[in-house]
Amino acid sequence: MALTCLHLAAKMTEEDEVIPHISDLITQSSANCTTDDLVRMERLILNKLEWNVNLPTPRSEERRVGKECRSRW
């Protein structure tokens, strides 16, 4: 699961040309899984998150903190 999350994070934050291929990640990490396993796990994670994988921005953090503060009053 950690390797899948790492790959998802790289896809969200890195430029296209520097995202490692899944098979390279598996080889470099010596993970005991296949490319299909990682793709399946990626789909499972994204479905559980309902594909809500936006990068945090200062504005989104401001909204989150504001909601938390309002809920405490």
MOPAC internal coordinates of N, CA, C and O (Angstrom, degrees):
PM7 1SCF
backbone

  N    0.0000 0     0.00 0     0.00 0    0    0    0
  C    1.4403 1     0.00 0     0.00 0    1    0    0
  C    1.5289 1   109.84 1     0.00 0    2    1    0
  O    1.2310 1   120.04 1   139.99 1    3    2    1
  N    1.3285 1   117.52 1   -40.01 1    3    2    1
  C    1.4672 1   120.58 1  -178.50 1    5    3    2
  C    1.5299 1   110.72 1   -60.62 1    6    5    3
  O    1.2310 1   120.52 1   138.92 1    7    6    5
  N    1.3032 1   116.61 1   -41.08 1    7    6    5
  C    1.4608 1   120.24 1  -179.75 1    9    7    6
  C    1.5298 1   110.79 1   -64.99 1   10    9    7
  O    1.2310 1   120.50 1   141.49 1   11   10    9
  N    1.3101 1   116.66 1   -38.51 1   11   10    9
  C    1.4618 1   121.04 1   177.74 1   13   11   10
  C    1.5205 1   110.44 1   -65.14 1   14   13   11
  O    1.2310 1   120.17 1   136.52 1   15   14   13
  N    1.3238 1   117.28 1   -43.48 1   15   14   13
  C    1.4642 1   120.64 1   178.51 1   17   15   14
  C    1.5242 1   111.03 1   -64.37 1   18   17   15
  O    1.2310 1   120.36 1   141.46 1   19   18   17
  N    1.3215 1   116.91 1   -38.54 1   19   18   17
  C    1.4631 1   120.68 1   176.17 1   21   19   18
  C    1.5196 1   110.76 1   -60.86 1   22   21   19
  O    1.2310 1   120.57 1   136.62 1   23   22   21
  N    1.3066 1   116.51 1   -43.38 1   23   22   21
  C    1.4646 1   120.71 1   179.45 1   25   23   22
  C    1.5267 1   110.92 1   -65.53 1   26   25   23
  O    1.2310 1   120.25 1   137.44 1   27   26   25
  N    1.3145 1   117.13 1   -42.56 1   27   26   25
  C    1.4692 1   120.26 1   177.17 1   29   27   26
  C    1.5250 1   110.98 1   -61.42 1   30   29   27
  O    1.2310 1   120.22 1   136.51 1   31   30   29
  N    1.3253 1   117.18 1   -43.49 1   31   30   29
  C    1.4644 1   120.96 1   179.34 1   33   31   30
  C    1.5194 1   110.73 1   -62.81 1   34   33   31
  O    1.2310 1   120.09 1   138.77 1   35   34   33
  N    1.3119 1   117.43 1   -41.23 1   35   34   33
  C    1.4640 1   120.93 1   178.78 1   37   35   34
  C    1.5225 1   110.49 1   -63.22 1   38   37   35
  O    1.2310 1   120.59 1   139.62 1   39   38   37
  N    1.3157 1   116.47 1   -40.38 1   39   38   37
  C    1.4644 1   119.67 1   179.48 1   41   39   38
  C    1.5236 1   111.54 1   -66.34 1   42   41   39
  O    1.2310 1   120.27 1   150.57 1   43   42   41
  N    1.3383 1   117.09 1   -29.43 1   43   42   41
  C    1.4595 1   120.48 1  -179.25 1   45   43   42
  C    1.5243 1   112.58 1   -80.03 1   46   45   43
  O    1.2310 1   120.14 1   149.16 1   47   46   45
  N    1.3301 1   117.35 1   -30.84 1   47   46   45
  C    1.4621 1   119.48 1  -169.63 1   49   47   46
  C    1.5164 1   115.68 1  -113.34 1   50   49   47
  O    1.2310 1   119.66 1   161.79 1   51   50   49
  N    1.3051 1   118.26 1   -18.21 1   51   50   49
  C    1.4575 1   120.96 1  -174.65 1   53   51   50
  C    1.5215 1   111.96 1  -100.23 1   54   53   51
  O    1.2310 1   121.94 1   -20.27 1   55   54   53
  N    1.3153 1   113.89 1   159.73 1   55   54   53
  C    1.4617 1   120.23 1   173.19 1   57   55   54
  C    1.5285 1   108.45 1   -70.03 1   58   57   55
  O    1.2310 1   120.63 1   -27.23 1   59   58   57
  N    1.3240 1   116.40 1   152.77 1   59   58   57
  C    1.4610 1   121.12 1  -175.94 1   61   59   58
  C    1.5236 1   113.64 1   -54.56 1   62   61   59
  O    1.2310 1   120.17 1   142.01 1   63   62   61
  N    1.3169 1   117.29 1   -37.99 1   63   62   61
  C    1.4640 1   118.96 1  -174.19 1   65   63   62
  C    1.5235 1   113.83 1   -75.37 1   66   65   63
  O    1.2310 1   119.21 1   168.09 1   67   66   65
  N    1.3145 1   119.12 1   -11.91 1   67   66   65
  C    1.4587 1   119.77 1  -179.23 1   69   67   66
  C    1.5261 1   113.58 1  -108.98 1   70   69   67
  O    1.2310 1   119.56 1  -176.23 1   71   70   69
  N    1.3029 1   118.44 1     3.77 1   71   70   69
  C    1.4664 1   121.04 1   177.41 1   73   71   70
  C    1.5260 1   107.92 1   -76.45 1   74   73   71
  O    1.2310 1   120.31 1   -59.79 1   75   74   73
  N    1.3255 1   117.02 1   120.21 1   75   74   73
  C    1.4590 1   118.73 1  -179.76 1   77   75   74
  C    1.5215 1   111.38 1   -67.92 1   78   77   75
  O    1.2310 1   121.08 1   -34.11 1   79   78   77
  N    1.3066 1   115.54 1   145.89 1   79   78   77
  C    1.4555 1   120.27 1   176.47 1   81   79   78
  C    1.5273 1   108.48 1   -69.53 1   82   81   79
  O    1.2310 1   120.44 1   -32.81 1   83   82   81
  N    1.3098 1   116.77 1   147.19 1   83   82   81
  C    1.4627 1   121.39 1  -177.19 1   85   83   82
  C    1.5205 1   111.64 1   -55.45 1   86   85   83
  O    1.2310 1   120.16 1   137.37 1   87   86   85
  N    1.3232 1   117.29 1   -42.63 1   87   86   85
  C    1.4692 1   119.74 1  -178.43 1   89   87   86
  C    1.5261 1   111.11 1   -63.94 1   90   89   87
  O    1.2310 1   120.15 1   146.21 1   91   90   89
  N    1.3427 1   117.31 1   -33.79 1   91   90   89
  C    1.4707 1   120.43 1   176.47 1   93   91   90
  C    1.5209 1   110.78 1   -66.64 1   94   93   91
  O    1.2310 1   120.49 1   138.68 1   95   94   93
  N    1.3303 1   116.68 1   -41.32 1   95   94   93
  C    1.4661 1   120.12 1   177.76 1   97   95   94
  C    1.5264 1   111.28 1   -61.06 1   98   97   95
  O    1.2310 1   120.78 1   137.11 1   99   98   97
  N    1.3153 1   116.11 1   -42.89 1   99   98   97
  C    1.4628 1   120.74 1  -179.60 1  101   99   98
  C    1.5161 1   110.15 1   -62.82 1  102  101   99
  O    1.2310 1   120.51 1   134.66 1  103  102  101
  N    1.3301 1   116.63 1   -45.34 1  103  102  101
  C    1.4617 1   120.98 1  -179.38 1  105  103  102
  C    1.5254 1   111.18 1   -64.33 1  106  105  103
  O    1.2310 1   120.34 1   132.97 1  107  106  105
  N    1.3271 1   116.96 1   -47.03 1  107  106  105
  C    1.4686 1   120.83 1  -177.17 1  109  107  106
  C    1.5204 1   112.54 1   -67.58 1  110  109  107
  O    1.2310 1   119.98 1   150.13 1  111  110  109
  N    1.3059 1   117.64 1   -29.87 1  111  110  109
  C    1.4665 1   120.55 1  -178.08 1  113  111  110
  C    1.5282 1   112.39 1   -91.42 1  114  113  111
  O    1.2310 1   120.49 1   171.48 1  115  114  113
  N    1.3087 1   116.67 1    -8.52 1  115  114  113
  C    1.4689 1   121.98 1  -175.75 1  117  115  114
  C    1.5225 1   111.33 1    57.87 1  118  117  115
  O    1.2310 1   120.86 1  -148.11 1  119  118  117
  N    1.3224 1   115.97 1    31.89 1  119  118  117
  C    1.4649 1   120.74 1   179.56 1  121  119  118
  C    1.5244 1   110.11 1   -69.40 1  122  121  119
  O    1.2310 1   121.43 1   -32.97 1  123  122  121
  N    1.2944 1   114.87 1   147.03 1  123  122  121
  C    1.4555 1   121.03 1  -179.92 1  125  123  122
  C    1.5319 1   109.34 1   -96.17 1  126  125  123
  O    1.2310 1   120.98 1  -116.97 1  127  126  125
  N    1.3368 1   115.73 1    63.03 1  127  126  125
  C    1.4585 1   120.13 1   179.24 1  129  127  126
  C    1.5265 1   108.41 1  -150.60 1  130  129  127
  O    1.2310 1   121.38 1    -9.65 1  131  130  129
  N    1.3064 1   114.97 1   170.35 1  131  130  129
  C    1.4581 1   120.57 1   179.98 1  133  131  130
  C    1.5248 1   109.65 1  -106.39 1  134  133  131
  O    1.2310 1   121.31 1   -11.02 1  135  134  133
  N    1.3143 1   115.10 1   168.98 1  135  134  133
  C    1.4578 1   120.54 1   175.55 1  137  135  134
  C    1.5249 1   110.11 1   -58.89 1  138  137  135
  O    1.2310 1   120.57 1   138.52 1  139  138  137
  N    1.3227 1   116.52 1   -41.48 1  139  138  137
  C    1.4692 1   120.66 1   178.39 1  141  139  138
  C    1.5242 1   111.72 1   -61.52 1  142  141  139
  O    1.2310 1   120.57 1   141.88 1  143  142  141
  N    1.3371 1   116.52 1   -38.12 1  143  142  141
  C    1.4685 1   120.17 1   177.55 1  145  143  142
  C    1.5273 1   110.65 1   -60.34 1  146  145  143
  O    1.2310 1   120.73 1   134.64 1  147  146  145
  N    1.3321 1   116.21 1   -45.36 1  147  146  145
  C    1.4575 1   120.04 1  -179.10 1  149  147  146
  C    1.5172 1   111.93 1   -65.96 1  150  149  147
  O    1.2310 1   120.21 1   139.36 1  151  150  149
  N    1.3129 1   117.21 1   -40.64 1  151  150  149
  C    1.4661 1   120.94 1   179.03 1  153  151  150
  C    1.5190 1   110.02 1   -64.81 1  154  153  151
  O    1.2310 1   120.39 1   138.97 1  155  154  153
  N    1.3320 1   116.85 1   -41.03 1  155  154  153
  C    1.4625 1   121.45 1   177.98 1  157  155  154
  C    1.5337 1   110.67 1   -63.48 1  158  157  155
  O    1.2310 1   120.60 1   136.76 1  159  158  157
  N    1.3304 1   116.47 1   -43.24 1  159  158  157
  C    1.4656 1   120.79 1   179.64 1  161  159  158
  C    1.5312 1   110.24 1   -66.60 1  162  161  159
  O    1.2310 1   120.43 1   141.88 1  163  162  161
  N    1.3208 1   116.79 1   -38.12 1  163  162  161
  C    1.4682 1   120.28 1   177.36 1  165  163  162
  C    1.5236 1   110.67 1   -60.14 1  166  165  163
  O    1.2310 1   120.73 1   134.39 1  167  166  165
  N    1.3009 1   116.21 1   -45.61 1  167  166  165
  C    1.4648 1   121.15 1   178.98 1  169  167  166
  C    1.5293 1   110.59 1   -62.37 1  170  169  167
  O    1.2310 1   120.39 1   138.00 1  171  170  169
  N    1.3275 1   116.86 1   -42.00 1  171  170  169
  C    1.4597 1   121.52 1   179.09 1  173  171  170
  C    1.5327 1   110.72 1   -61.89 1  174  173  171
  O    1.2310 1   120.16 1   133.63 1  175  174  173
  N    1.3207 1   117.31 1   -46.37 1  175  174  173
  C    1.4662 1   121.77 1  -179.88 1  177  175  174
  C    1.5236 1   110.01 1   -62.46 1  178  177  175
  O    1.2310 1   120.55 1   132.68 1  179  178  177
  N    1.3225 1   116.56 1   -47.32 1  179  178  177
  C    1.4671 1   119.96 1  -179.38 1  181  179  178
  C    1.5208 1   111.60 1   -62.37 1  182  181  179
  O    1.2310 1   120.34 1   140.34 1  183  182  181
  N    1.3172 1   116.95 1   -39.66 1  183  182  181
  C    1.4694 1   119.78 1   177.55 1  185  183  182
  C    1.5265 1   111.35 1   -65.17 1  186  185  183
  O    1.2310 1   119.99 1   138.40 1  187  186  185
  N    1.3411 1   117.62 1   -41.60 1  187  186  185
  C    1.4669 1   120.63 1   178.34 1  189  187  186
  C    1.5254 1   111.04 1   -63.51 1  190  189  187
  O    1.2310 1   120.61 1   144.94 1  191  190  189
  N    1.3374 1   116.44 1   -35.06 1  191  190  189
  C    1.4646 1   120.82 1   178.41 1  193  191  190
  C    1.5264 1   111.81 1   -83.82 1  194  193  191
  O    1.2310 1   120.95 1  -178.18 1  195  194  193
  N    1.3282 1   115.79 1     1.82 1  195  194  193
  C    1.4638 1   122.60 1  -176.82 1  197  195  194
  C    1.5297 1   110.68 1    53.82 1  198  197  195
  O    1.2310 1   121.23 1  -143.88 1  199  198  197
  N    1.3275 1   115.26 1    36.12 1  199  198  197
  C    1.4667 1   124.24 1   177.64 1  201  199  198
  C    1.5253 1   112.18 1    58.88 1  202  201  199
  O    1.2310 1   120.06 1  -159.84 1  203  202  201
  N    1.3263 1   117.48 1    20.16 1  203  202  201
  C    1.4575 1   122.37 1   178.30 1  205  203  202
  C    1.5270 1   108.25 1   -91.10 1  206  205  203
  O    1.2310 1   120.80 1   -96.18 1  207  206  205
  N    1.3163 1   116.08 1    83.82 1  207  206  205
  C    1.4644 1   121.43 1  -175.62 1  209  207  206
  C    1.5304 1   110.96 1  -125.19 1  210  209  207
  O    1.2310 1   120.93 1  -137.80 1  211  210  209
  N    1.3117 1   115.83 1    42.20 1  211  210  209
  C    1.4579 1   120.03 1   178.50 1  213  211  210
  C    1.5204 1   110.90 1   -71.06 1  214  213  211
  O    1.2310 1   121.25 1   -34.28 1  215  214  213
  N    1.3202 1   115.22 1   145.72 1  215  214  213
  C    1.4600 1   119.63 1   175.23 1  217  215  214
  C    1.5202 1   109.45 1   -73.82 1  218  217  215
  O    1.2310 1   119.99 1   -40.01 1  219  218  217
  N    1.3244 1   117.62 1   139.99 1  219  218  217
  C    1.4597 1   119.15 1   178.00 1  221  219  218
  C    1.5274 1   110.93 1   -68.15 1  222  221  219
  O    1.2310 1   121.25 1   -37.21 1  223  222  221
  N    1.3091 1   115.20 1   142.79 1  223  222  221
  C    1.4616 1   121.68 1   176.63 1  225  223  222
  C    1.5213 1   107.54 1  -123.45 1  226  225  223
  O    1.2310 1   119.83 1   -15.01 1  227  226  225
  N    1.3236 1   117.94 1   164.99 1  227  226  225
  C    1.4651 1   118.45 1   176.63 1  229  227  226
  C    1.5309 1   111.86 1   -55.64 1  230  229  227
  O    1.2310 1   120.28 1   141.34 1  231  230  229
  N    1.3154 1   117.07 1   -38.66 1  231  230  229
  C    1.4639 1   120.74 1  -179.23 1  233  231  230
  C    1.5291 1   111.64 1   -66.64 1  234  233  231
  O    1.2310 1   120.35 1   137.77 1  235  234  233
  N    1.3313 1   116.93 1   -42.23 1  235  234  233
  C    1.4683 1   119.11 1   179.95 1  237  235  234
  C    1.5293 1   110.61 1   -66.90 1  238  237  235
  O    1.2310 1   120.14 1   144.30 1  239  238  237
  N    1.3147 1   117.34 1   -35.70 1  239  238  237
  C    1.4619 1   120.71 1   177.25 1  241  239  238
  C    1.5271 1   110.44 1   -67.30 1  242  241  239
  O    1.2310 1   120.59 1   140.58 1  243  242  241
  N    1.3205 1   116.49 1   -39.42 1  243  242  241
  C    1.4612 1   121.29 1   177.57 1  245  243  242
  C    1.5323 1   110.34 1   -60.55 1  246  245  243
  O    1.2310 1   120.53 1   136.28 1  247  246  245
  N    1.3346 1   116.60 1   -43.72 1  247  246  245
  C    1.4632 1   120.79 1   178.49 1  249  247  246
  C    1.5236 1   111.24 1   -63.36 1  250  249  247
  O    1.2310 1   120.54 1   137.16 1  251  250  249
  N    1.3387 1   116.57 1   -42.84 1  251  250  249
  C    1.4599 1   120.84 1  -179.18 1  253  251  250
  C    1.5271 1   110.92 1   -62.12 1  254  253  251
  O    1.2310 1   120.58 1   133.22 1  255  254  253
  N    1.3178 1   116.50 1   -46.78 1  255  254  253
  C    1.4648 1   120.75 1  -179.91 1  257  255  254
  C    1.5350 1   109.92 1   -65.20 1  258  257  255
  O    1.2310 1   120.33 1   139.68 1  259  258  257
  N    1.3271 1   116.98 1   -40.32 1  259  258  257
  C    1.4548 1   120.43 1   177.78 1  261  259  258
  C    1.5173 1   112.38 1   -60.01 1  262  261  259
  O    1.2310 1   120.51 1   135.76 1  263  262  261
  N    1.3270 1   116.63 1   -44.24 1  263  262  261
  C    1.4672 1   120.46 1   178.13 1  265  263  262
  C    1.5253 1   111.11 1   -62.43 1  266  265  263
  O    1.2310 1   121.09 1   138.38 1  267  266  265
  N    1.3277 1   115.52 1   -41.62 1  267  266  265
  C    1.4542 1   119.27 1   179.94 1  269  267  266
  C    1.5264 1   111.16 1   -64.62 1  270  269  267
  O    1.2310 1   120.45 1   137.85 1  271  270  269
  N    1.3136 1   116.74 1   -42.15 1  271  270  269
  C    1.4665 1   120.27 1   179.19 1  273  271  270
  C    1.5353 1   111.13 1   -64.98 1  274  273  271
  O    1.2310 1   120.33 1   137.61 1  275  274  273
  N    1.3285 1   116.97 1   -42.39 1  275  274  273
  C    1.4670 1   120.39 1  -179.63 1  277  275  274
  C    1.5383 1   110.73 1   -65.12 1  278  277  275
  O    1.2310 1   120.46 1   145.29 1  279  278  277
  N    1.3349 1   116.74 1   -34.71 1  279  278  277
  C    1.4647 1   119.28 1  -178.39 1  281  279  278
  C    1.5266 1   111.76 1   -70.38 1  282  281  279
  O    1.2310 1   119.80 1   158.87 1  283  282  281
  N    1.3096 1   117.99 1   -21.13 1  283  282  281
  C    1.4612 1   121.68 1  -179.69 1  285  283  282
  C    1.5134 1   112.17 1   -86.29 1  286  285  283
  O    1.2310 1   119.46 1   164.98 1  287  286  285
  N    1.3257 1   118.64 1   -15.02 1  287  286  285
  C    1.4734 1   121.46 1  -178.65 1  289  287  286
  C    1.4699 1   108.89 1   -89.81 1  290  289  287
  O    1.2310 1   120.10 1   180.00 1  291  290  289

